[in-house]
């Protein structure tokens, strides 16, 4: 069991304990045929990492993950789609059939009602809700479930995405609704934001690959969300490799649960996709002011022919002891900052050759002037930029004043923001 499946307990596929490891192993063998066996240990490990992290950091998301689907249900959905799904994709659903979220279920019902109303109007029938009526959440619980997507999200200005794993039958319904077959044969919706069209990941059953939908010159186009296969020929395991990489990142502490909507702080806690680990996060300290920068690639908002990157900048003023440790020997606490406030920003945006393509100077950051206290909480803001090339970078300085803008206690000083890369990543989340 441990060697073949990575399972250290005497549990069968239905999560119940059995008398011996042998009987548990036989139960797994009986439940999952030969086509699944090359992928089953990988899927079990990835699901285990995701569920373990969620149980600690966000139990509400963990609670939304459903039990696995059946082989009969998979065959039924394949019949609706008109094509077969590769085992490396099916095994994800066999273990857990996506997420059950109040907002998604309610949204699908309202969408179906609006669609029926439009059909009734075109057919001359009367009655029913007007198209698009009541598409917002109807309860606090439903509103909160917007933020419970297990694949996380981000918010920049008015753009908010939180990606969830679609249950298999819901995936088939939206595959047909969006007419994905017009893009390419054998495509199936796999994951999406709470507003389905805002961000969607699409599985290719023919190749096993995964793509993310983005704007095109004449509508939706697909961009690979996982690198080309490096596994056995014919494995068709691109979706599973993407799933494994996300699980690895969660387990390694790349992401945190954070507030995504400042107007709804208690109910908008979600997995933030801004990385917390190097090399994706860059950090630099100037006079005790720590600046951390990280980036998320947002293809769904990228204009045709360009790449859009959302970035977050975090500020914190170290406590007096930490500031003092960085000063020359013999320094005193009086030389440390107790308070400072940001006044201006200066960005240098570099192209793929490392040459400065643009410079931006301005007051504050997105209309804010963060005021930092020694040892106080970290403050952050989000913004975005776009470029034509898939590679580039940003760096700059923030001008701070000692004390506050209303009561300056000393000269202004520049705090460096380290260069952070603007690159289309091999895995897109």
N, C-alpha and C positions, 0 to 999 in steps of 0.2 A: 504493500500500500504506500509506504513512505517513498520507496524508490520509484515506483511507477506513476503514482498520482500525487505525491507530495502530501498525503493525508496521514496524520499521525494518530488518529483516533479510529475506533471501530464503528464508524458510521457509514451507512449506506447512502445512496443518491437522494433518498427522501429525508436525510438528516437525522434519521432515527438510529440509535445505537443497537448493534447486533452482537451476538455472543463472542464471535472470534474475528480476527483480521481476515481469515480465509473467507468466511461467509460475507464479510463486507466487500472484499475484493470481487467475489463472484457476483454479488448484487450489482456492482458497478459494471462488470463485464456484460451482464445480462441486459442492463438498462441502456448501455451505450455500445453499439455495434462496432465492427472493425473500422468503418469509415471515420468514426469520431476519435478513435484511440490515439492517433498521432497528435491531436490538438487538445484533448481533454485535460491532461496535466497542466498545460499552459493556461487554459481558460480557468481551471480551478484555482491556480495560484493567483492570477490577475483578479478574479472576483474576490478571493480571500483578502488580498491587499486593499482593495477598494472598500469592502464591507468593514474590515478591521479599522481602517482610518475613519470612515464615516461614523462608526459606533462611538468612537472617542470624541470626534470633533463636531459632528452634526448628526445626531441620532434621528432627526426628522427626515433627513434624506435617506438614511439607512432604512427607515420604516417604510419608505415608498417603493423599495425594490421588491418585486413580486417573485413568487416561486417560479420554477422553471416551467416551460411549456412542454407539451407532449409531442411525440412524433406524429400522431394523428393530426394535431393542430397545424404542425408545420406543413404536412402534405396538403391540408385544406387550403392554407395560405398560398402555397406554391400553385395550387390549381387556380386560385383567383388571379395570381400574377401571370401565369402562363409560362413559368420557367422554374427550374430547380435552383435551390440555394446551395452554395458550397458548404461542406462540413465544417470548415473553420469559422464560418459565420453562424451556422445553425447551432454549434455547440455553445455559443454565448447565450442564445435564447433557451436552449435546453436546461441550462443551469439557472438562469433567471430571466423571466420574460419582461424585461424593461421595467418601467416605473409606472405606478398608479398614482396620479396626481389630480387633485380636485379641479384645478383650473383647466387642465387638459381635457378632462372628461366633459366639463361644463362647456368649454369652448367648442368641442366637437359637436355637442348637441345643438348649440346655438348656430353653428355653421350649417349643420344639416337642416335646421328649421328655416334659416334664411334662404338656403338653396331651394328648399321645397316651396317657400313663399314666392320666390322668383319664378319657379316653374309654374306655379298656380296662376300668377299674374299673366305670364306669357300664354297660358292656356285658357285664360278667361275666367279662372276661378277667383273667388274673393275670400277675404279672411286671412288669418294667420299674421304673425309679426312682420313688420316691414323688414326688407333685407338689411342685414347688418345691425339690427336692433339688439340692444342689451349684450354687447360683446365684452363688456368689462366684468371683473370679478364681482360676485354677489354677496360675499361674506369675508370676514377677516381670515378664516381658514383657507378659503379659496385664493385670496390675495397672497397670503404667505406662501402657498404652494408654487407660485410663480418662480420663487427663488430657490426651489428645491431640486433643480436639475443636477444630476450626479456628475456631469461633465463640466460644471462650473460656468463662469461667465465674467462679464465686465460691464462697466458703465462709463461712457465718455460723452459729456454733454447730454443730448437727448436720446442717445443710442444706448439701449440696454439689451443684452442678450444673456440668457441663462439656458444652457443646453441640457436636454434630458434624453435618456435612452427610450425610444418609442417601443411600446409593446408590439409584438409582431403583427397582430391584426390591424392596429392603428397605423403601423408603417405601410402595410399594404393599401389601406384606405387612402392615405395621403399620396402614395405612389400613383394611384389611379387619378386622384383629384388633381394633382399637378401635372398629369400626363407626361411623366418622366420618360416614357418610351419614345417621345418625340426628340429627346436629346440623344439617346442611345438605347439599343435594346438591352433588356435584362438589368435595368437599374431598379433599386429599391431604396426608399427613404429609410434611414437608420437612426439618426438623432436630429433633433431640431430645438430651436429656442421656443419659449412659451408662445410667441407669435410665430407660427410655423415658417412663414416665408422670410422672416428676418434673418435666420441662419439655419442652414440645413446641411447635414452630411448625408451622402448618398453612397450606398454600397453597389458595386458592380459585380453581379453574380457570375458573369462570364470570366472575369479575371481575378475576382476576390479582392480587388482594390477598393479604396475609399477615397471619395472626393468631397470637396466642400463647394457649395454653390456660391457663385459671385456674379456681379453685374457683368453683362457683356454689351456689345454694341447694339444688339437687337434682342436682349432678354437674358435669360439665365445661361451661364456657362459653368463648366466644372473644372476645378483645379485640384490636382492630387493633394490629399491630406496626409499621405504616408509615402515614404520613399519606395522605390521599386523593390521587388522581392529580393531578399538575400537568403531565402530558405530554399528548400528542395523544389525543383521544377514541378509545376503543376499543383503546388500546395494551395494556391489561391487563398493565402492567409493574410492579405493586407489589412483587412479590418481587425483581425485578431492581433496583429503586430501593433497597430495603432492603439488598441484597447490595452495591450500589455504595457506600452510606453506610458500611457496615462496612469495606469495603476502604479508603475514604478515611480513616477514623479510624485504622486500622492504619498506613497510610503516613504520617499526620501525627503519629504518636507518642502517640496517646491512651492506648494500652495497653502493658503490659509483660508479660514472662514472670516469674511469681512462684510461690512455694510456696503451694499451696492447702490442704495437710494438714500441720500441724506435726508429726504423728506419723510422717510419711513424707516428710521434706524432700527427699531426693535424687530420689525418684521421682514427686513430685506437682507438678513444675513445669509450669505451664499458663499460657495467656493469661488474665490477670486483667482483668475488665471494669470495675474501679474506675478511672475516668478519671484521667489524669495531666496534662491540659491544661485551662486555663481556657476557658470559664467553669464547666465541670463540677467542676474542682478549685479549692478556695479555700485561701488560704495567709495566715498572719500570724506575725510574729515578736515575741516579748516577752522582753526581757533575754537575747537570744541563743537562746531556745528557739523553734524553728520548729515550727508546727503546720500540717499539711496535711489537708484533709478532702475526701472525695469520696463519691459515692452511686451505688448501682445500684438500679433499680426491680425488684422481684421479684414479678411478678403471680402466679406459680405458687404462692406461699406466702401470698398475700393472702387473709384471711378474706372471706367474702361481705359485700359492701357496704363494704369497706375496701381501702386500698392499703398494701402493705408495702414499706419501703425498707431495704435493707442499706447501712450506711455504714462506711467505714474512716477511722480517725484515725491519722496518722503523726506521730511526735515525733522531733526531732533537736536536739542542742545544737551550735550553730555553733562552729567552731574559734576560738581566741583572736584571731587576726587579724581575722576577720569581726566578732566581737563588738566589738573595739576600734574598728573603722571606724564603727560605729553610735553610739559614745559621743561626748560633746563633745570638742573639741580640748583637748589637754593631759591627757587621761585616761591611766591606766596599765593595764598588763596585770593588775595586782593587783585591779582592779575587775571583771574578767571572771570568769565562772563556769567552773570546771573540772569540776564534777560537780553534778548536782541530781537529785531523785527526786520523782515524782508521789505525792501523798498523797490528794487528794480530787477529786471532779468536781462540776460544777454545770451543768445543762442548762436552757435555756429553749426550749420548743417552741411555735412560733407557728402559728396557723391561716392560712387563705387571706386573711384580712383584715389579717394582720400583728400580730394581738393575741396575747398570751401565753395559750396554752390549757393549758399544764402546765409544771411545774418539777420537776426531778429532782436530788436531792443524794445523794451516796454516797461510800463509801470506794473508792479505787482505780478501776480500769476493768476490768470483767469478772473481778474477783478478782486483778488484776495491779497492780503498782506500778512502772512503768517507771523504770529508773535510767539516766540519760543522762550520757555522758562528752563533753567538748569535742572536736569533730571526730570523734566516734565514729559508729557505724552508726545508721541510722534505725530506730526501733522502732514497731510498729503494732499495732492491734487492730481487730476488726470487731464490730459489734453491729447492731441493727435497731430500727425503730420503725414503727408503723402509724397511719394516720389515715383518716377518712372522706372528706375532700375530696381532689381530685386535686392540690391545691397547698398548700404550707406551708413551714416552714423550721425550722432548729435553730441555736442558737448557745450559747456558754457560756464557762466558765472552768475551768481545771485549777489546783489549788493545788499548787505545788512547794515543796520545801525545798532550801536550799543544802546541799551535801554529800549525806547520805543520811538515811533515816528513823532508822537506828540511830545515826548520828553527824552531827547537824545542825551546820552551820558558820555559820548565820545565820538570819534571820527567813524565814518563809514568804512566798511571793509568788504572785500570780495570773497565769496565762498565758492569754491570750485565744484562744478558738477562733472563727474568723470564721463569720459566718452562712452556712450552705449550704442550698440549696433542696431541698425534698422535693417534686418535681413529676413527674407522669407525663410521660415524654418523648415526642416525636413518633415517634421510632424506638426500639423496644424490642429489646434484644439479650439 
